[in-house]
C-alpha cells in the first residue's frame, strides 16, 4: 500500500507482490564488490577504533566523581 497527496487530493494505491526474486548469478557478481568495499573501509578506519574506545572509557570510567572514596566529603 502507498499513499499520495498533492495538497488537495489524497490517493491510495495497492501494489502487487513482486514475482521476481534475486537470482544466484546476480549475487555471485555482487559478493566481490561487497568484499572489496568493506575491506577498503576497515583498512581505512581500523586505526580509529582505539581512539573511539579511549573516548568511551574516558567519559564513563575516568570521571572525577567515580574516583571519590566513600568517606570523602565534597568540596
C-alpha positions in Angstrom: 0.0 0.0 0.0 1.1 3.6 -0.6 -0.4 7.0 -0.3 0.0 10.1 -2.4 -1.1 13.6 -1.6 -0.7 16.7 -3.9 -2.1 19.2 -1.4 -5.7 18.7 -2.5 -6.3 15.1 -3.4 -5.4 12.1 -1.3 -4.8 8.9 -3.3 -4.3 5.3 -2.1 -2.6 2.7 -4.2 -2.5 -1.1 -3.8 0.5 -2.9 -5.3 1.1 -6.5 -6.4 3.7 -8.5 -4.7 6.9 -8.7 -6.8 7.2 -12.0 -8.6 10.9 -12.0 -9.5 13.5 -12.6 -6.8 17.2 -12.2 -6.7 19.0 -14.9 -8.7 22.2 -16.6 -7.6 24.2 -15.4 -10.7 23.5 -11.8 -9.8 24.5 -12.4 -6.2 27.7 -14.0 -7.2 28.7 -10.9 -9.1 27.9 -8.7 -6.1 29.9 -10.6 -3.5 33.3 -9.5 -4.7 32.2 -5.8 -4.8 30.8 -6.2 -1.2 34.1 -7.7 0.0 36.2 -5.0 -1.7 34.1 -2.2 -0.3 34.2 -3.5 3.3 37.9 -4.5 3.2 38.8 -1.0 2.0 36.5 0.6 4.6 38.1 -1.3 7.5 41.7 -0.8 6.3 40.9 3.0 6.2 39.2 3.1 9.6 40.7 0.4 11.9 43.1 2.9 13.3 40.2 4.9 14.7 38.9 2.1 17.0 41.4 2.7 19.8 40.6 6.4 19.9 36.9 5.7 20.0 37.4 3.2 22.8 39.5 5.7 24.7 36.8 8.3 24.4 34.1 6.0 25.6 36.2 4.7 28.5 37.3 8.2 29.4 33.8 9.6 29.5 32.5 6.7 31.7 35.4 5.5 33.8 37.7 8.4 34.4 35.1 10.8 35.9 36.2 12.7 39.0 33.1 11.6 40.9 33.9 7.9 40.2 37.2 8.1 42.0 36.0 9.6 45.2 36.4 7.4 48.3 33.2 6.6 50.3 34.3 8.7 53.4 35.4 11.8 51.4 33.3 14.9 51.6 32.6 17.1 48.6 34.4 20.5 48.5 
